[in-house]
Amino acid sequence: MEQTEWTQTLEERLFEQRVVLLHGPLDDLSVARTSAELMTLDAQGDEPVSLRVDCSEGSLAVALTLMDVIELMGVAVRALCLGQVGAAASGVVAVCQHRAAMPSTRFVLREPSTQVDVHARDVARWVDLRADELRRFCTRLGSATGRTIETVQGDLERGLLMGAEEAVAYGLLDEVCTPEAEIRHLPGPPFGFRPR
């Protein structure tokens, strides 16, 4: 079985268990796929959805789109963070109903860079739109963490780096998963590997 076929099969099995993977750069393609999967699971049942997040980079515009989708869902979305979670993906995690991370997860709150292809006459308008995106992002992240917009914006400008325990203290996470953590079984048939 080729790597891409194996990955597709694994993702299909996880989807059947109401688990959605958000990994790699947070871009138009990954947000469109993740949004479609979340909305499909929302329409298919009332059980919570687990969102596994491992995104070190991404843009605010696509993060805001995915944040909207999660907030408008009729079922709970529970985030589990793995690896590294950048600022844009931290916003996505922040709007989930339950937020957890593995002990080795790292969070990087740094204002994402943006590349844009606009006509010179539209640069001022683009700067205004970008400032509005940043304000809305900081408002939502601040609301989730119990911090002011100014504090969040300052942390993004400075480039705040946090481990999982520090992210709990910051208010971004509810818990860090450890071997002693409570095991919550997902609805549906047991997930496992079967021999070929």
Secondary structure, 3 states (H helix, E strand, C coil): CCHHHHHHHHHHHHHHCCEEEEECCECHHHHHHHHHHHHHHHHHCCCCEEEEEECCCECHHHHHHHHHHHHHCCCCEEEEECCEEEHHHHHHHHCCCEEEECCCCEEEECCCCCCCCCCHHHHHHHHHHHHHHHHHHHHHHHHHHCCCHHHHHHHHHHCEEEEHHHHHHHCCCCEECCCCCCCCCCCCCCCCCCCC
